[in-house]
């Protein structure tokens, strides 16, 4: 398993914002538009909704237990109020994103949309009611998590 969310490409980095909730690197994120947490970062909250290809990235802190590298493992979740590192993808950037538990099987080339909780799921024909801006990425590999009880990682290409 890779130890970084950005697998390839040249996204706009680094971006940093305070997280309004816990966020795991690889999650699709958005900026809170209004209210008491306006301007903070949160998991993308609208299932199959319009979204930019913005993903949380692993935190950078000294990590002396893993050979002196700087990156925390990608499964270390940012807590509420922490500064979250994230990037804005350009088309073709490869990201190690997250698929929810019990998600329909995904094959390489499938269109992926927001699940409304920071994870991505397979786009089902006819399910998108807004427009093509709902499609965030294409699957770069097959993942079958239909019987899974936890989230899993998937390599995707941003659109």
LUMPAZA-715031 format. One record per residue: x, z, y of N, C-alpha, C, O, CB in turn; residue number from 0. Coordinates in Angstrom, 2 decimals, padded with zeros to 5 digits. Atoms other than C-alpha are relative to their C-alpha. Glycine has a CB too. Layout:
% LUMPAZA-715031
X/Z/Y/X/Z/Y/X/Z/Y/X/Z/Y/X/Z/Y/NUM
...
//
This chain:
% LUMPAZA-715031
000.84/000.00/-001.18/000.00/000.00/000.00/000.88/000.00/001.24/001.79/000.82/001.36/-000.95/001.21/000.00/0
-000.77/000.01/-001.25/001.39/-000.93/003.42/-000.18/001.32/000.76/-001.20/001.99/000.62/-000.43/-001.18/000.88/1
000.05/-001.23/-000.79/002.15/001.96/005.76/-000.19/-000.32/001.48/000.21/000.44/002.36/001.28/000.82/-000.21/2
000.31/000.39/-001.37/001.01/000.10/008.86/-001.31/-000.77/-000.01/-001.65/-001.42/-001.00/001.14/-000.85/000.62/3
001.28/000.70/-000.11/-002.32/-001.30/010.04/000.23/-001.44/000.43/-000.47/-002.34/-000.04/-000.93/000.72/000.99/4
-000.29/001.35/-000.46/-000.85/-004.32/011.82/000.96/-000.66/-000.99/002.14/-000.31/-001.04/000.61/000.01/001.44/5
-000.80/000.65/001.04/000.40/-006.57/009.01/000.68/-001.27/000.48/001.68/-001.70/-000.10/-000.86/-000.31/-001.19/6
-000.60/001.22/-000.52/001.15/-009.67/011.05/-000.71/-000.46/001.26/-001.88/-000.17/001.47/-000.03/-001.10/-001.05/7
000.60/000.53/-001.21/000.58/-011.37/014.35/000.60/000.60/001.25/001.63/001.28/001.21/-001.48/000.25/-000.01/8
-000.50/-000.43/-001.29/001.01/-010.60/018.00/-001.15/000.47/000.88/-001.48/-000.17/001.88/000.76/-001.15/000.69/9
001.12/-000.49/-000.79/-001.89/-008.50/019.31/000.48/000.62/001.32/001.68/000.81/001.53/-000.81/001.03/-000.79/10
-000.30/-000.71/-001.25/-002.06/-006.88/022.73/000.20/001.47/-000.34/-000.77/002.17/-000.63/-001.13/-000.20/001.06/11
-000.32/-001.40/000.28/-000.30/-003.54/022.15/001.01/000.48/001.02/001.62/-000.37/001.67/000.55/000.17/-001.45/12
000.82/-001.07/000.55/000.11/-000.73/022.80/-001.12/000.37/000.98/-000.96/000.26/002.19/000.85/001.23/-000.31/13
001.12/-000.51/-000.77/-003.20/000.55/024.03/-000.17/001.45/-000.43/000.05/001.78/-001.59/-001.32/-000.86/-000.24/14
000.24/-001.40/000.33/-004.00/004.26/024.17/-001.19/000.52/000.79/-001.33/000.23/001.98/001.25/000.86/000.28/15
001.14/-000.65/-000.65/-007.18/006.20/024.93/-000.30/001.28/-000.77/000.03/001.41/-001.95/-001.25/-000.93/000.05/16
000.44/-001.23/000.65/-008.56/009.63/024.19/-001.15/-000.33/-000.95/-002.07/-001.07/-000.59/-000.44/001.07/001.06/17
001.05/000.22/000.98/-010.71/009.63/021.06/-001.16/000.96/000.20/-000.96/002.16/000.37/000.55/000.13/-001.41/18
001.19/-000.83/-000.15/-014.27/010.89/021.38/-000.48/000.56/-001.33/-001.39/001.39/-001.37/-001.12/-000.79/000.65/19
000.34/-000.45/001.35/-014.47/011.45/017.61/001.21/-000.24/-000.89/002.19/-000.85/-000.45/-001.27/-000.74/-000.56/20
-001.11/000.25/000.91/-012.19/011.42/014.57/000.02/-001.49/-000.36/-001.03/-002.09/-000.62/-000.11/000.88/-001.29/21
-000.18/001.43/000.24/-010.80/007.92/013.97/001.18/-000.18/-000.94/002.26/000.37/-000.71/000.23/-000.78/001.34/22
-001.06/000.30/000.96/-008.76/006.66/011.02/000.64/-001.33/000.36/-000.07/-002.29/000.66/-000.55/-000.03/-001.45/23
-000.65/001.28/-000.25/-006.14/003.96/011.61/-000.57/-001.09/-000.93/-000.76/-000.87/-002.12/001.53/000.13/-000.20/24
000.62/001.10/000.72/-007.60/000.61/010.55/-001.48/-000.13/000.29/-002.10/-001.12/-000.11/000.20/000.18/-001.47/25
001.42/000.08/-000.36/-011.06/001.38/011.89/-000.20/-000.90/001.21/000.64/-000.97/002.10/-000.57/001.40/000.28/26
000.43/000.79/-001.14/-012.83/-001.00/014.25/-000.45/000.98/001.08/-001.23/001.89/000.80/-001.15/-001.00/-000.39/27
000.30/-000.95/-001.07/-013.09/000.75/017.62/-000.58/-000.71/001.22/-000.50/-001.93/001.35/001.26/000.78/000.39/28
000.55/000.49/-001.26/-014.80/000.36/020.98/000.12/001.12/001.04/000.37/002.28/000.70/-001.48/-000.46/-000.15/29
-000.04/-000.97/-001.08/-014.81/002.08/024.36/-001.42/000.50/000.25/-002.35/-000.30/000.34/000.61/-000.61/001.30/30
001.30/-000.59/-000.28/-017.68/004.48/025.01/-000.44/-000.49/001.39/000.27/-000.27/002.36/000.05/001.58/-000.07/31
000.39/000.61/-001.27/-019.69/002.72/027.76/-000.57/000.95/001.05/-000.44/000.69/002.25/-000.99/-001.04/-000.26/32
000.64/-000.88/-000.98/-021.52/005.64/029.38/-000.14/001.41/-000.56/000.16/001.67/-001.72/-001.38/-000.55/000.41/33
000.20/-001.39/000.42/-022.33/009.33/029.25/001.24/000.84/000.24/002.18/000.41/000.91/-000.38/000.06/-001.46/34
-001.08/-000.97/-000.20/-020.02/012.32/029.13/001.34/-000.43/-000.57/002.37/000.09/-000.16/-000.39/001.29/-000.58/35
-001.25/000.45/000.61/-017.43/010.51/027.00/000.37/-001.42/000.43/001.21/-002.06/-000.20/-000.11/000.06/-001.52/36
-000.25/001.35/-000.49/-017.42/007.25/028.98/001.50/-000.23/000.18/002.21/000.62/000.72/-000.74/-000.25/001.32/37
-001.41/000.36/-000.12/-014.05/005.51/028.84/000.85/000.44/-001.17/001.99/000.01/-001.29/000.56/000.59/001.24/38
-000.75/-000.43/001.17/-012.99/007.23/025.63/-000.20/-001.01/-001.13/-001.05/-001.90/-001.04/-000.44/001.41/-000.45/39
000.06/000.91/001.14/-012.48/005.45/022.30/-000.82/000.64/-001.12/-000.75/001.84/-001.35/001.41/-000.35/-000.51/40
000.79/-000.46/001.14/-014.88/005.72/019.35/-000.03/-001.10/-001.05/000.37/-002.23/-000.80/-001.45/000.39/000.43/41
000.22/000.99/001.05/-015.61/003.99/016.06/-001.07/-000.97/000.48/-002.02/-000.56/001.16/-000.42/000.68/-001.35/42
001.03/000.95/-000.39/-017.58/000.78/016.60/-001.31/000.46/-000.61/-001.40/000.69/-001.82/000.35/-001.46/-000.46/43
001.20/-000.71/000.42/-021.12/002.10/016.40/-001.23/-000.85/-000.28/-002.28/-000.30/-000.61/-000.35/000.98/001.02/44
001.18/000.84/000.19/-023.45/-000.91/016.06/000.19/-000.89/-001.22/000.97/-001.84/-001.19/-000.28/-000.87/001.26/45
-000.10/000.81/001.21/-023.85/-002.29/012.55/-000.40/-001.43/000.31/-001.46/-001.68/000.89/-000.89/000.59/-001.14/46
000.21/001.43/-000.20/-023.61/-006.09/012.67/-000.14/-000.37/001.46/-000.68/-001.43/001.78/-001.22/-000.45/-000.76/47
000.11/000.25/-001.42/-023.37/-005.85/016.46/001.21/-000.75/000.54/002.23/-000.88/-000.13/-000.18/001.29/000.75/48
-001.12/000.67/-000.67/-021.18/-007.76/018.89/001.18/000.96/000.10/001.00/002.15/000.36/-000.42/-000.51/001.41/49
-001.19/-000.84/-000.07/-017.63/-006.48/018.84/001.23/-000.84/000.27/001.29/-002.02/-000.09/000.18/000.79/-001.31/50
-001.33/000.59/-000.14/-014.11/-007.30/019.88/000.82/000.47/-001.18/000.53/001.52/-001.76/000.68/000.39/001.38/51
-000.86/-000.38/001.13/-011.43/-007.20/017.20/001.04/001.01/000.48/002.22/000.69/000.65/000.70/-001.26/-000.62/52
-000.85/-001.11/-000.42/-010.00/-003.85/018.32/000.10/000.97/-001.16/-000.92/001.40/-001.71/-000.56/000.71/001.29/53
-000.20/-000.89/001.15/-008.47/-001.65/015.62/000.93/001.16/000.37/001.90/000.99/001.11/000.58/-000.78/-001.18/54
-000.86/-001.17/-000.19/-007.01/001.85/015.64/001.29/-000.21/-000.79/001.28/-000.75/-001.89/-000.72/001.32/-000.45/55
-001.32/000.12/000.62/-003.31/001.95/014.80/000.53/001.38/-000.34/000.12/002.37/000.26/000.99/-000.76/000.92/56
-000.58/-001.29/000.39/-001.29/004.70/013.13/000.74/000.63/001.18/001.28/-000.07/002.04/000.95/-000.17/-001.21/57
-000.67/-000.74/-001.07/000.14/007.39/015.39/001.50/-000.10/-000.16/002.02/-000.25/-001.27/-000.44/001.47/-000.01/58
-001.46/-000.03/000.04/003.80/007.40/016.30/000.47/001.39/000.36/000.30/001.84/001.49/000.61/-001.05/000.96/59
-000.60/-001.31/-000.21/005.46/010.77/015.90/001.21/000.09/-000.91/001.27/-000.62/-001.92/-001.03/001.17/-000.28/60
-001.13/-000.15/000.92/008.76/011.84/014.38/-000.49/000.43/-001.38/-001.28/001.36/-001.51/001.01/001.03/000.56/61
000.39/-000.30/001.37/008.36/011.89/010.61/001.27/000.16/-000.83/001.76/-000.79/-001.43/-000.93/-001.13/-000.59/62
-001.26/-000.25/000.67/011.41/013.50/009.08/-000.11/000.12/-001.51/000.90/000.16/-002.21/000.62/001.23/000.54/63
000.17/-000.15/001.45/009.91/013.82/005.61/-000.05/-001.34/-000.72/000.02/-001.37/-001.95/-001.25/000.78/-000.29/64
000.12/001.31/000.65/009.62/010.08/004.96/001.16/-000.90/000.38/000.96/-002.07/000.71/-001.33/-000.66/000.37/65
-001.17/000.82/-000.25/013.14/008.88/005.56/000.32/-000.24/001.46/001.07/-001.16/001.79/-000.16/-001.28/-000.67/66
-000.34/000.11/-001.41/013.24/009.33/009.32/-000.76/-001.06/000.77/-000.42/-001.32/001.92/001.42/-000.27/000.13/67
000.80/001.00/-000.71/010.67/006.65/010.20/-000.83/000.64/001.10/-000.88/001.86/001.21/-000.90/-000.74/-000.97/68
000.80/-000.52/-001.09/008.40/006.98/013.19/-001.50/-000.05/-000.25/-002.25/000.62/000.45/000.31/-000.76/001.24/69
001.44/000.17/000.18/005.00/005.99/011.79/-000.56/000.99/-001.01/-000.02/001.16/-002.10/-000.30/-001.42/-000.44/70
000.72/-000.82/000.96/002.61/008.44/010.20/-000.67/-000.92/-001.00/-000.92/-002.09/-000.69/-001.04/000.92/000.71/71
000.76/000.82/000.94/000.88/007.19/007.07/-001.33/-000.42/000.63/-001.88/000.28/001.48/-000.24/000.76/-001.32/72
001.21/000.54/-000.61/-002.16/005.10/007.88/-001.25/000.77/-000.36/-002.32/000.49/000.18/-000.17/-001.43/-000.40/73
001.19/-000.79/000.35/-004.50/007.61/006.29/-000.07/001.32/000.77/-000.93/002.15/000.48/-000.01/000.28/-001.50/74
000.05/-001.20/-000.84/-003.74/010.33/008.87/-000.97/-000.26/001.15/-000.70/-001.09/002.02/001.43/000.39/000.55/75
001.07/000.20/-000.96/-006.90/010.56/010.98/000.29/000.68/001.34/000.77/001.81/001.38/-001.31/000.51/-000.56/76
-000.06/-000.61/-001.33/-006.85/011.13/014.74/-001.18/000.96/000.12/-002.28/000.65/-000.34/-000.03/-001.09/001.14/77
001.06/-000.98/-000.21/-008.87/014.21/015.67/-000.62/-000.19/001.39/-000.04/-000.84/002.26/000.55/001.43/-000.16/78
000.69/000.08/-001.29/-011.35/014.50/018.55/000.93/000.49/001.10/001.55/001.55/000.98/-001.32/000.84/-000.02/79
-000.82/-000.39/-001.14/-009.50/014.61/021.87/001.44/-000.46/-000.07/002.16/-000.37/000.93/-000.02/001.46/000.14/80
-001.36/000.51/000.11/-006.25/013.15/020.55/000.10/-001.38/000.65/-000.90/-002.09/000.79/000.45/-000.07/-001.48/81
-000.25/001.33/-000.53/-004.70/010.07/022.11/000.10/-000.96/-001.18/000.97/-000.82/-002.04/001.29/-000.03/000.87/82
000.08/000.98/001.09/-005.57/007.15/019.82/000.71/-001.27/000.42/000.44/-001.83/001.49/-001.47/-000.29/-000.39/83
-000.68/001.28/-000.21/-003.27/004.13/019.62/-000.88/-001.08/-000.61/-001.39/-000.91/-001.72/001.45/000.00/-000.62/84
000.81/001.09/000.52/-005.13/000.85/019.18/000.53/-001.32/000.55/001.32/-001.34/001.49/-001.49/000.18/000.37/85
-000.42/001.31/-000.48/-004.63/-002.88/019.61/-001.16/-000.97/000.00/-002.12/-000.83/-000.76/001.15/-000.55/-000.85/86
000.99/001.06/-000.13/-006.67/-005.90/020.61/000.57/-001.23/-000.69/001.57/-001.79/-000.25/-000.35/-000.29/001.49/87
-000.50/001.13/000.78/-006.25/-008.68/018.05/-000.18/-001.33/000.71/-001.08/-001.52/001.53/-000.70/-000.05/-001.33/88
000.15/001.41/-000.35/-005.69/-012.31/018.76/-000.41/-000.71/-001.28/-000.15/-000.20/-002.37/001.34/-000.61/000.62/89
000.39/000.71/001.22/-007.12/-014.89/016.36/001.19/-000.21/-000.94/002.26/-000.66/-000.52/-000.62/-001.36/000.35/90
-001.04/000.16/001.02/-005.09/-014.93/013.15/000.82/001.24/-000.27/001.54/001.28/-001.27/000.90/-001.08/000.41/91
-000.73/-001.24/000.27/-003.62/-011.43/013.47/-000.50/000.59/-001.31/-001.70/000.60/-001.59/-000.18/001.02/001.17/92
000.37/-000.58/001.29/-003.56/-009.76/010.05/-000.02/001.52/000.12/000.95/002.14/000.58/000.99/-000.45/-001.12/93
000.23/-001.43/-000.14/-004.92/-006.21/009.89/-000.38/000.59/-001.35/-001.05/-000.05/-002.16/-001.11/000.28/001.05/94
000.37/-000.75/001.19/-005.24/-003.63/007.11/-001.19/000.88/000.40/-001.01/002.04/000.78/001.21/000.87/-000.56/95
001.22/-000.65/-000.45/-008.85/-002.66/007.86/-000.61/000.84/-001.12/000.00/001.03/-002.17/-001.01/-001.04/000.50/96
000.65/-000.92/000.94/-011.32/-000.40/006.03/-001.39/-000.52/-000.35/-002.14/-000.99/000.51/-000.09/001.42/000.60/97
001.31/000.36/000.54/-014.35/-001.18/003.84/-000.69/001.29/-000.44/-000.03/002.16/-001.02/000.12/-001.04/-001.21/98
000.69/-001.24/000.37/-017.04/001.50/003.28/-000.21/000.13/-001.51/-000.08/-000.85/-002.25/-001.33/000.08/000.70/99
000.37/-000.24/001.39/-017.94/003.07/-000.05/-001.28/-000.77/-000.30/-002.11/-000.98/000.59/-000.19/001.53/-000.29/100
001.20/000.70/000.46/-020.58/001.18/-002.05/-000.27/-001.30/000.74/-001.41/-001.74/000.82/-001.19/000.89/000.14/101
000.17/001.26/-000.72/-019.99/-002.01/-000.04/-000.11/-001.16/-000.99/000.53/-001.13/-002.04/001.18/-000.24/000.97/102
000.05/001.18/000.87/-020.96/-005.35/-001.58/001.38/-000.62/-000.17/002.21/-000.55/000.74/-000.98/-001.05/000.57/103
-001.29/000.62/000.29/-018.04/-007.19/-003.20/000.33/-001.06/001.05/-000.55/-001.79/001.51/000.00/-000.62/-001.41/104
-000.50/000.94/-001.00/-015.95/-009.25/-000.79/001.01/-000.91/-000.69/001.84/-000.45/-001.47/000.65/000.74/001.22/105
-000.99/000.94/000.51/-014.03/-012.41/-001.70/000.79/-000.55/001.19/000.32/-000.52/002.32/-000.66/-001.15/-000.81/106
-000.83/000.57/-001.05/-011.22/-014.03/000.26/-000.77/-001.08/000.73/-001.39/-001.95/000.10/001.33/-000.56/-000.57/107
000.70/000.98/-000.82/-012.66/-016.04/003.13/-001.36/000.44/000.49/-001.95/-000.22/001.36/-000.15/-001.25/-000.76/108
001.29/-000.51/-000.46/-015.83/-013.99/003.55/000.08/000.43/001.46/001.10/000.96/001.91/-000.47/001.17/-000.88/109
000.12/-000.51/-001.35/-016.96/-013.27/007.11/-000.28/001.49/-000.06/-001.05/001.94/-000.91/-001.11/-000.75/000.79/110
000.18/-001.45/-000.03/-016.81/-009.56/007.97/-000.55/000.43/001.34/-000.18/-000.11/002.39/001.32/000.72/-000.29/111
000.65/-000.54/-001.20/-018.90/-007.60/010.47/000.14/001.51/-000.01/000.58/002.11/-000.99/-001.51/-000.41/000.06/112
-000.04/-001.46/-000.10/-019.09/-004.02/011.68/-001.06/000.62/-000.89/-002.18/000.11/-001.00/-000.19/000.46/001.46/113
000.96/-000.79/000.79/-020.75/-001.50/009.38/-000.64/001.09/000.87/-001.51/001.82/000.41/000.70/000.63/-001.22/114
000.56/-000.99/-000.90/-021.52/000.69/012.42/000.64/001.37/-000.08/000.16/002.33/000.52/-001.45/000.13/-000.26/115
-000.69/-001.28/000.15/-019.08/003.43/011.43/001.52/-000.18/000.04/002.26/000.68/-000.44/-000.41/000.67/-001.32/116
-001.43/000.29/-000.07/-015.67/001.85/012.11/000.52/-000.83/-001.15/001.64/-001.33/-001.09/000.77/001.28/000.07/117
-000.41/000.80/001.15/-015.53/000.07/008.75/-000.59/-001.40/000.13/-001.46/-001.65/000.96/-000.45/000.67/-001.33/118
000.49/001.38/000.02/-016.12/-003.62/008.02/-000.72/-000.26/-001.31/-000.37/000.30/-002.35/001.16/-001.00/000.19/119
000.73/000.39/001.21/-018.57/-005.14/005.56/-000.24/-001.49/000.01/-000.11/-002.15/001.04/-001.34/000.76/-000.12/120
000.28/001.42/000.16/-019.43/-008.57/004.26/-001.23/-000.38/000.81/-002.24/000.33/000.79/-000.20/-000.36/-001.49/121
001.14/000.51/-000.74/-021.71/-010.57/006.51/-000.94/-000.68/-000.99/-000.52/-001.51/-001.80/000.44/-000.99/001.12/122
000.99/000.59/000.88/-024.91/-011.47/004.70/-000.74/-001.07/000.80/-001.21/-000.80/001.90/-000.99/001.08/-000.57/123
000.67/001.10/-000.68/-026.44/-014.84/005.63/-001.37/000.43/000.49/-002.19/000.96/-000.26/-000.12/-001.21/-000.93/124
001.29/-000.33/-000.58/-029.35/-014.33/007.98/-000.12/001.43/000.50/-001.15/001.79/001.07/-001.07/-000.24/-001.00/125
000.11/-001.40/-000.41/-028.54/-010.68/008.70/000.43/000.23/001.44/000.10/001.25/002.03/000.83/000.87/-000.91/126
-000.47/-000.15/-001.38/-026.91/-011.24/012.08/-001.10/-000.48/000.93/-001.51/-001.64/000.87/001.33/-000.78/000.24/127
001.11/000.35/-000.89/-029.57/-011.19/014.73/000.46/-000.33/001.41/-000.34/-000.84/002.19/-000.99/001.13/000.04/128
-000.45/000.21/-001.36/-027.42/-011.46/017.85/000.69/-001.36/000.14/000.08/-002.30/000.63/000.95/001.12/000.43/129
-000.72/001.27/-000.04/-024.77/-014.21/017.62/001.30/000.11/-000.79/001.58/001.14/-001.40/000.29/-000.42/001.45/130
-001.23/000.00/000.79/-021.46/-015.16/016.05/001.05/000.98/000.50/002.04/001.20/-000.19/000.58/-001.37/-000.02/131
-000.95/-001.00/-000.49/-019.64/-012.59/018.21/-000.03/001.25/-000.88/000.80/002.14/-000.72/-000.32/000.38/001.45/132
000.08/-001.13/000.93/-020.70/-010.16/015.48/001.05/-000.10/-001.09/001.45/000.91/-001.66/-001.39/000.06/-000.62/133
-001.00/000.19/001.06/-018.19/-011.67/013.04/001.36/000.34/000.56/001.84/-000.30/001.50/-000.03/-001.45/-000.56/134
-001.26/-000.54/-000.50/-014.94/-009.77/013.52/001.21/-000.66/-000.64/002.21/-000.93/000.02/000.06/001.50/-000.23/135
-001.16/000.44/000.76/-012.68/-011.12/010.80/-000.40/-000.76/-001.24/-001.58/-000.80/-001.62/000.87/001.19/-000.38/136
000.15/000.64/001.30/-012.24/-013.13/007.62/000.82/000.81/-001.00/001.93/001.24/-000.70/000.45/-001.50/000.03/137
-000.73/-000.71/001.05/-011.24/-011.42/004.39/001.18/-000.84/-000.45/001.04/-002.03/-000.72/-000.93/000.32/-001.19/138
-001.20/000.68/000.47/-007.69/-012.33/003.37/000.19/000.23/-001.50/001.05/-000.40/-002.12/001.24/000.49/000.76/139
-000.09/-000.31/001.42/-008.21/-010.90/-000.12/-001.36/000.47/-000.49/-002.25/000.79/000.30/001.07/001.08/-000.27/140
001.24/-000.49/000.60/-010.96/-009.91/-002.52/000.07/001.51/-000.18/001.11/002.06/-000.56/-000.26/-000.69/-001.36/141
000.12/-001.44/000.22/-012.13/-006.29/-002.64/-001.40/000.28/-000.52/-002.39/-000.13/000.09/000.29/000.82/001.32/142
001.31/-000.38/000.55/-014.90/-004.94/-004.83/-000.08/001.52/000.02/000.49/002.20/-000.82/-000.21/-000.56/-001.46/143
000.17/-001.45/-000.13/-015.88/-001.45/-003.70/-001.48/000.36/-000.21/-001.95/001.39/000.28/000.49/000.49/001.40/144
001.45/-000.20/000.18/-019.52/-001.75/-004.80/-000.31/001.27/-000.78/-001.39/001.84/-000.60/-000.61/-001.19/-000.72/145
000.22/-001.24/000.74/-019.15/001.21/-007.17/000.87/001.13/000.53/000.91/002.22/-000.05/000.28/-000.22/-001.48/146
-000.92/-001.00/-000.55/-016.66/003.09/-004.99/-000.72/001.13/000.71/-001.79/000.95/001.28/000.96/-000.66/000.95/147
000.56/-001.17/-000.68/-017.33/006.54/-003.65/000.78/000.37/001.26/000.45/001.33/001.94/-000.03/001.19/-000.96/148
-000.81/-000.23/-001.19/-014.71/006.37/-000.90/000.34/-001.34/000.64/000.20/-002.39/000.01/001.30/000.79/-000.35/149
-000.41/001.22/-000.67/-013.51/003.84/001.66/001.25/-000.57/-000.67/002.00/000.16/-001.31/000.25/000.25/001.50/150
-001.21/000.66/000.49/-010.83/001.32/000.66/000.52/-000.93/001.09/-000.18/-001.25/002.04/-000.28/-000.80/-001.33/151
-000.65/000.89/-000.96/-008.43/-000.92/002.55/-000.17/-001.46/-000.42/-000.30/-001.78/-001.60/001.50/000.34/000.14/152
000.07/001.44/000.23/-008.66/-004.70/002.91/000.84/-000.71/001.06/000.84/-000.33/002.24/-001.48/-000.50/000.02/153
-000.74/000.84/-000.93/-006.38/-007.27/004.46/-000.96/-001.02/000.61/-001.69/-001.70/-000.12/001.21/-000.72/-000.71/154
000.91/000.92/-000.68/-008.26/-009.31/007.07/000.76/-000.77/001.08/001.81/-000.34/001.57/-001.19/000.76/000.62/155
-000.51/000.79/-001.12/-007.55/-012.04/009.62/-001.01/000.08/001.13/-002.18/-000.27/000.94/000.26/-001.50/-000.43/156
000.89/-000.11/-001.15/-009.01/-011.40/013.06/-000.43/-001.39/000.47/000.33/-002.36/000.36/000.69/000.76/001.15/157
000.51/001.26/-000.56/-011.17/-014.13/014.60/000.03/000.04/001.51/-000.36/-000.93/002.16/-001.42/-000.27/-000.50/158
//
